[in-house]
Amino acid sequence: MYPKSESSSASGDVRTRWASGGSRAALGLAAFLGSCGGDEGDGSPPVEATLPAAASQPGVEAVSRLCRDCHPEIYETWLESQHGLANRLAGPRRDAPFFAGQTLRTGVEDWLFRKEDGELQIVNNGKVHRPDMAIGESPLVQYLIPFKGGRWQTTSAAWDTGKKKWFDMLAGDDRTSIDWGHWTGRGMTWNVQCAWCHMTGFRKNYDEETDSYASEWNEMGIGCTMCHGGVESSPHPETGCLIDLEGHRRLGQGQILDGCATCHSRRGEFDEEFRIGDVYGDHYQLALASAPHLYYPDGQIRDEVYVYLSLRMSTMGHAGVTCLDCHDAHQAEVKFPLGTNAVCIQCHATGTNGRIEGAPVVDLATHSRHEPGSTGSLCVECHMTHTVYMGNDPRRDHGFHIPDPLLTGELGIPNACNKCHEHEKESVEWAIKAADDWWKEKMNRPERARTRAVARAFEGERDALEPLLEVYSVEEKPFWRANLLQIMQPWASDARVRDLARVAARHDEPALRAAATALLEYSPGNEDLLAAAATDPVKEVRLAAAWAMRRELDTGSPLGKELAATIAHGSDQPLGAHRRGRLAADRGDLREAERWIRRAVEYDRTSAGGREAYAVLLGEMNRPREALEQLRAAARLNPDNARYPYLMALTQAELRREREAEKLLRRTLEMDPRYDRAWYNLGLLFAGQERLEEAVEAIRKAEAANPRSPEYPFARATVHSRMGEPANAAQAARRALEIQPGFPPALQLLQRLRIPSP
């Protein structure tokens, strides 16, 4: 569940003029993903977290019990549900069996769980802690320990309710206290990472000056008002009901789905103001399936992404299926036992369930090709395989994928057949043959082309744009279109991508409008669309426009204030602090930028990405020696990343240390022989030393690695010209113009050579 460093959950690439030799592409709003961390609160006042008085009442139903008189059966169903017990007080009545002197060894830590003088205690490496609260009910329970600065920290040692024993959620990942994701670090701070989705009416109440929290809430757990609205704590005197019955409006399917999505999605948080009935995009930015650490190229879940986007990307979600078609809201469970297939057959027996029409009719006796009653005869085992998170919590993929072993063979993407048969000797080749024998040409679905295109982009292939454009042209699902547009960000200046973004910026789906708007920053002539997006009814779209216009945006305007407030809301975490610094830098306030980016590094001291971001800023501030130190630190933290010796090489060149620069560029190319910018800069280095033949050879390798860049053949043309080879210079300049017609430097060179342009 928790990455070791926040940089492992971030998307985006920070590049600057000094670092790459190209135009700067600042970290975009896509970085509003997840939360961030550091240590247990250095610099905070030594005050432990305390429970608000209202929260100290026994039980979890302090507010929702007011609903019991009118809804007794629903109330009793909810009370012991996963929602009802999402967050509760810890105490001997429920928890004593887990604190009977059990011990656990996790990497470098020793744990003891005991009860002393009637008080539950967790002893970690000899230090005694008091678990005030617990989150979760099944299959695991985690405990919350009060720390200074008003924090509650979430233990990485958890109780397995099935096996009745303590276990390490991070087994095999021996984190230390300097890691962002250590249980004492910001990556495990409940106030930020867990609380909003485990509490009702939660406010983190972060104090920026003291780096501390004074968090409050109305009720522990997911109470009635979380999903039904109401005034949350004060009943209407005329009815005694929490809900204003006279002013109550019935929620539509989309509003209900948005309510579920606030917790059941991977998202960035703009604020804590969401109330049921609101639009999701007014308070959150959805993390799209555009990063390989989150999703596989076919859209299957990889990291912990919490269901919602998978549903929206699926054919079922596109047809209008929502959470409550399959789940009972009060039990927080499926409506029918999975072993009966009844949840699926309610639509797929007749093609409709009364609200959703057009579902394929499925004959259970023949469809699965497995014996009745076997695991393979269950719909969910083939179309909703599970992945285990948090050490023992299996979550089903809500993308309703069709198993495709061929993509496993080609790309290493999991498939249901081999996942189910993993303990047997059946191979991927066996699964491919079985699928082809059973389904024949039906297996050759359009989704295969989309998956292959996304996989090429995920691998960083320079020529991946063409297949992405092809699959985008036939894609009907808005959320997949949003994914594809975000994946095309490295080619945002391409006219074809720009044109797609301009059309998508007018789409009905806010997530697609936001993804499109974010691309408009990187190409000219989009002022009209950005101005329209700046007044969009959905905040996610407005913020995408605000970020694109951040350098000239009036900070005193409503949009400027909205952007500043949103970024400030998340600046208690590394990515948020970095965004705040990046905004200041892009507006020319480099001193304020350094303050926040230094804070981001302090918050996450083991993040190579944080060090790189600081180096980028130091480069902008003309402090290359300090930038070099940060890049060295980044390289120590991530020694397998070829980007760091490359950036160090450019910095050494800036310091006129050409020998060191050459060594580092060669090291980069040893690590990644297809690193085109390294070949290009090596060629420029050779050219500057009059090693012209070596320069031509290096630049040709850059061209081979990235044949879509007009810079490379143009650079080679200039070297040929210096070598007295006008014919070769003209050929290379023409090649640059083939790639980008009208490329000004190439046209100018041909004019100097007195050669007509094509």
Beta strands, then each sheet from edge to edge (+ up, - down):
strand 1: 87-89
strand 2: 102-106
strand 3: 109-116
strand 4: 119-124
strand 5: 127-129
strand 6: 133-135
strand 7: 140-146
strand 8: 152-154
strand 9: 157-160
strand 10: 165-168
strand 11: 199-200
strand 12: 206-207
strand 13: 212-213
strand 14: 219-220
strand 15: 267-269
strand 16: 284-286
strand 17: 327-328
strand 18: 333-334
strand 19: 386-389
strand 20: 393-396
sheet 1: 1+ 6- 7+ 8-
sheet 2: 1+ 6- 7+ 9- 10+
sheet 3: 2+ 3- 4+ 5-
sheet 4: 11+ 14-
sheet 5: 12+ 13-
sheet 6: 15+ 16-
sheet 7: 17+ 18-
sheet 8: 19+ 20-
end
